[in-house]
Amino acid sequence: MIGTSWGGLDAISVLLDGLHRDVHQPIVVAQHRSADSDGTLGRLLQLHTRRVVSDPDDKTPLERDHVYLGPPDYHVLVEDGRLALSTDAPVLHARPSIDVLFTSAADAYGDRTVGIVLTGASADGAEGLARIKERGGVAIVQDPATSERRAMPDAALALTVADAVLPLEEIPLFVFGLCCEVPA
């Protein structure tokens, strides 16, 4: 699970560029984006990965080697094996909300959840990342000093003890170590 806002396109691009091809887990991204988005974000991110990048529909099954982008003006919730969309009220002025995504993922998958908070200009994601940690999952935060906007990483670090606080370029290798065995 990845959450970002301001500066997110560049941050997610770097993550996808660096993510090893042996990481097959589905990736779900909540990025604050305008309701009038025309799919440009997905097309731009597709240039950085072989994984399929798409906006999910309600009840879309989670599939390996896919990157799901929270559609504009919908919350994305993780249920057992699928994604659900909601038009509930914005959280911290955002829909999709990172907190909603992270909290639902933590509740669905517990200690198998990895949450990553990247650059952003709000506190969205802090409570959800704390929930991931509370349920035994892994919390990763982009080093605020390397963020385009540090409010989001700072808020996450104020609420929970992260398993890793890393410069953006080092996060993909850390994720690889969590998901895959390192070859001998």
TAUR-V527739 format. One record per residue. N is the residue number from 0. PHI is phi in degrees with one decimal (none if undefined). Layout:
# TAUR-V527739
[[N & PHI] [N & PHI]]
This chain:
# TAUR-V527739
[[0 & none] [1 & -126.6] [2 & -126.6] [3 & -160.4] [4 & -139.7] [5 & -54.1] [6 & 87.4] [7 & -66.2] [8 & -58.0] [9 & -64.1] [10 & -64.5] [11 & -66.3] [12 & -59.1] [13 & -63.6] [14 & -60.4] [15 & -65.1] [16 & -58.6] [17 & -91.1] [18 & -75.2] [19 & -61.9] [20 & -64.6] [21 & -82.5] [22 & -88.0] [23 & -104.0] [24 & -60.4] [25 & -64.4] [26 & -118.1] [27 & -117.9] [28 & -117.2] [29 & -108.3] [30 & -121.0] [31 & -64.2] [32 & -144.7] [33 & -71.7] [34 & -66.4] [35 & -96.0] [36 & -60.9] [37 & -110.6] [38 & 89.7] [39 & -60.7] [40 & -56.6] [41 & -61.6] [42 & -63.7] [43 & -67.9] [44 & -68.7] [45 & -59.9] [46 & -68.5] [47 & -109.4] [48 & -157.4] [49 & -86.9] [50 & -65.4] [51 & -77.1] [52 & -108.2] [53 & -157.6] [54 & -87.3] [55 & -77.0] [56 & -93.7] [57 & -62.0] [58 & 72.1] [59 & -64.8] [60 & -68.0] [61 & -75.4] [62 & -123.8] [63 & -60.2] [64 & 60.1] [65 & -122.1] [66 & -116.3] [67 & -105.3] [68 & -103.1] [69 & -57.2] [70 & -64.4] [71 & -56.4] [72 & 69.8] [73 & -131.0] [74 & -78.6] [75 & -112.0] [76 & -117.5] [77 & -95.0] [78 & -114.0] [79 & -62.5] [80 & 84.9] [81 & -154.4] [82 & -112.6] [83 & -118.9] [84 & -111.0] [85 & -139.7] [86 & -108.2] [87 & -55.7] [88 & -54.5] [89 & -55.7] [90 & -113.3] [91 & 51.9] [92 & 67.5] [93 & -125.9] [94 & -150.8] [95 & -80.0] [96 & -101.2] [97 & -67.7] [98 & -58.7] [99 & -62.7] [100 & -59.3] [101 & -63.4] [102 & -63.1] [103 & -65.7] [104 & -64.9] [105 & -61.6] [106 & -69.3] [107 & -80.4] [108 & -121.7] [109 & 50.8] [110 & -73.2] [111 & -94.3] [112 & -95.7] [113 & -118.3] [114 & -112.5] [115 & -126.3] [116 & -102.8] [117 & -110.0] [118 & -49.2] [119 & 176.1] [120 & -111.8] [121 & -146.3] [122 & -96.1] [123 & -58.6] [124 & 104.2] [125 & -64.3] [126 & -67.2] [127 & -64.9] [128 & -66.2] [129 & -61.4] [130 & -66.0] [131 & -58.9] [132 & -61.7] [133 & -58.8] [134 & -89.7] [135 & 92.3] [136 & -80.2] [137 & -106.6] [138 & -111.6] [139 & -121.6] [140 & -130.2] [141 & -64.0] [142 & -53.9] [143 & -54.2] [144 & -66.9] [145 & -103.0] [146 & -87.8] [147 & -64.2] [148 & -131.0] [149 & -94.0] [150 & -57.7] [151 & -67.5] [152 & -61.4] [153 & -61.3] [154 & -63.4] [155 & -62.7] [156 & -69.8] [157 & -72.8] [158 & -101.4] [159 & -149.0] [160 & -89.9] [161 & -74.3] [162 & -74.5] [163 & -153.8] [164 & -121.3] [165 & -133.1] [166 & -60.7] [167 & -49.0] [168 & -65.1] [169 & -93.5] [170 & -64.9] [171 & -57.2] [172 & -66.6] [173 & -62.4] [174 & -63.2] [175 & -56.8] [176 & -62.3] [177 & -75.3] [178 & -98.1] [179 & -134.7] [180 & -76.9] [181 & -77.1] [182 & -62.0] [183 & -76.9]]
